[in-house]
Amino acid sequence: MPFPRPLLPAVALLAALGPPALAEVPRADIVILGEVHDNPEHHAWQAEAVAALQPAALVFEMLLPEQARAVTPDLRDDAEALGAALGWEARGWPDFAMYHPIFTAAPDAAVFGADLPHEAVRAALGEGAAAVFADSFHGDPARFGLDEPLEPAVQAAREDLQDVAHCHALPATLLPGMVEAQRLRDAAIARAAIEAHAATGGPVAVITGTGHARTDWGVPAALAIAAPELSVHSVGQLESDPEGEAPFDQVRVTAPADRDDPCAAFH
């Protein structure tokens, strides 16, 4: 089974409430389109945004780099064949039918994968994001800020979010490792976005969970350290009106998806 992705915690609002019109999503070198993974409305809007932006590259959090190479022109329009070629169901992501229109919305866009092997994510729980990034991916953890510990207040806030995301079912001793796994994922998505821009010249659209789209400590923050010359615009999609300031450039609020109690699996 795939390593569990945390549920989306509540975040606060920076931009005016209401879904941003497609014409109001600015073009940038990298446009990050967040989602709640199992919400069909979020994916429908992502497909519309990608169709409007027509990026040169699409980066998917859900795909390993080798999976992305399976997206060929002869498969791209066939949802069933493409889903099978990607091994989508085996990796535990929601129904591929929700994601397929994103692939066809920009048919000429190169596709890049930003997912990590489950073994690497699990290793980050104990070894930390910096060590895994250096050892497993031969990358410089300092490039993405992984060599620096989080400020105590940020560490505590992120552990609290992981606790809520996992329904208060995890021992407190596991929470720091969960934060490290999330930091590793943020760096991996940022690295893939930079590679996609270098390969295509951009613009690049990133399809990822809204938690990774946070500008304060998610992918945009990693990009600001690793590639400050690139412009970045992040849209967070939420299922409820947040309170306070939200760490996104734009926010889109929708109705929640129809789902079973996500905490039932933890009990």
N, C-alpha and C positions, 0 to 999 in steps of 0.2 A: 504493500500500500504506500502511496506517496506520503511524504512528510506533511503533517497537518499544517495548513495555512491558517493563521489567526483570523478570527472574525473581525469585521470592521468596527473599531471603537467609535464612539461619538466624538466629533471634532467640531470646531467653532467656525463661524462665518467671517470671511474677510471681505468678499465682494457682496454686492447686493443680492438678496435671495431671488431665486427664479432662474430657470434654465437659460444659459447663455445661447443666444441665437448663433447659428453657424457662422454668420457674417461677423460676429463679434469675437470669435476665437482667433486671436491674432496669429499671423504666421511668424514662426520663429525657427531657428535652426533645429530645435528639438521641442516638439509639442507632446506633452504627457497627458494621456487620456485615461483617467482613473475609472475604476468600476468596483461595484460589489459583484463578486464573481458569478453568483447565480441569479442575477437580476436581468431578465431579458430586455427590459427597457434601456438599461445602461449600454448593452451591446448594440441595440438598434441605433442609439444615438452615436455611439462610437463609429459605426459604419457610415452614418450620415456625415459625421465630422471628417472622416478619412476621405470620403467621396468629395467633400468640399475642398479639403486641403490638398489632395493629390500629392502626398509625400513621395519622395524618391525611395524611401525605405520605411518598412514597418518592423518594429521590434516587439516581440511577444514575450512577456514574462513566462508564458506557459510552455514555451518550446526550448528544448536543448539546442545548441548550435547545430548538431548533426541532424536533428529533426527538421530544422528550418531548411536544410539543403534538400529535403524531400518535396518541397513546394515547387513543383515544376509547372510550366504553362499548360501541359495537357491534363493535369490533375486539378488545377486551381478552380475550375468552374463546377467540378463534381464533388459535392459535399461529402457523400458517402465514401468515395474513393480517396479523397484527400484526408478525411478523418482516419481512415484505415491506414494510410501510408504514414501518418504522423503517430500512430499508436496512441491517439488522444485519450480514449477511454481507459487504457491501461495505466495512465498517469493520474487518473482520478479527478480530472477537471470537469466542470459542468458540461452539459450537452453541447457537442460541437456545432449543432445546428444554430446555436446562438452566436457563435464566433465566425462561422463561415462567411457571412456577408461582409465582414471586415476585410477578409482576404480578397474578395472580388470588388470591393469598393475602389481600390486603387490597383488595377490588374497588372500594371507595369512596375509596381513598387517591389524592390528587392526585399526579401523576408529574412530577418535575423532572429536568432533565439537567444534568450537571456536567462533561461532556467539553469539550475545547477543539479548535478547528480545528488540523489538523496544522501549518499554517503558523505559528501562534502558538507551538506547542511548539518547532518548529525554530528560530524566532527567539530563543527563550530560551537556546538553546545558545550563541549569540554575544553577545546583547545583555543577558542576565540576566533573571531573573524580574521584578524590580521595574520595569524599563523596559517590558517587554512588557505587564505588568499595567496600567501607567499609560497607555500609548499605545494599546493595542488594546482595552482594556476600560474605559477612562476611570475606573479605580478608584484609590483611594489605597493604594499598596503598603505604607505604614506601618501601615495598619489590620490587616494580616495578618503584620506583621513582616518583610516582604520588603525593606524599606529597610536592614535591618541585616545586615552580613556574618555568616556563621556563625563560631562560635569555631573556632580552628584544629584542635582535636582532633575536633570534630564534623564539620568539613569533610573532614578526612582519613578519618574513619570512613565518611562517606557516599560518598566517592570509592572507598574500598575495596569497599563494597557494590555500587556500580555496576560496578566491575571484575569482581567475581565474577558479578554478574547477567548480564553480557555476555560471560561465558566467557573473560575475559582477552584478548579479541579487539580491543578498542578501543585506539587510541593514548592514552597517559596525558594528552596535551593535551586530549582530548575529555571527560575525566571531570568537570572542574569544570562544564562546560556541561550535562552530564547531570544533575548535582545541581540546577542552576538549573531545568531543565525539570521535575524532580520537585517542587521547591518551588512552581513555578507551578501544577502540578496540585493540590497540597495546598491552595493558596489558593483555587483555583477550586471545589474540592469543598466547602470550608468556606463560601465565599460562597453557593453554591447551597443548602446546608443552612440557613443563616441566612435566606435568602429564602423557603425552603419553610416555615420556622417562622413567619415574619412573615405569610405569606399564609394559613396554615391554623390557626395557634395550636398546632401540634404535637399529639402527638409526631411526630418525623421519624425514619425509618429510612434509613440511608445504606448502599448496596450498593457496595462498593469493594474493591480489592485490599488484602490484609493489610498491605502496606508502607505504604499511606496511613492505615491505622488505628492506627499507632504513636502512643502518647501523648507520646513524648519530642520528636518533630519532625514528625509527620504532621498529619493533619486536626485531631485533638484539640488539638494545640499551637496551631494557627492559630486555632481557635475560642476557646481560652482568652485569646488576645490581642484578637480582634475582637468577641467576645460573651461576656464573662466571666459575664454574668448567666444564661446558659443552662447547664443541667446536661447533661453528656455522659457516655456510657458506651460503651466500646469493647471489642469482642470480636475477637481475632485467631485465625484458623484456620490451623493449620500442618500440615505433613505429616511431621514428625519431632519427637521430644522435644527441646526446646531446653535449653540450659545457662545457668546464671546467672539474672539478672533479666530478665524480659520486659516490654517497654513496652506493655502492654495491661492493661485492667481485668480481663479474663477471657481465658482461652486454651482453645481446642478443638483437640486433636490427632487427626488421622485418618491412615489409610493413604494413601500417595501415589497419585495418579491413574496409570492405565496410559497412558504416553506414550512417544514416541520420545525419543532423546537430544536435549534442547533445545539443546545446543551444536553439534549437527551442522550447523546452518545457518550457523554462523560459520566453518566450516572447508570 
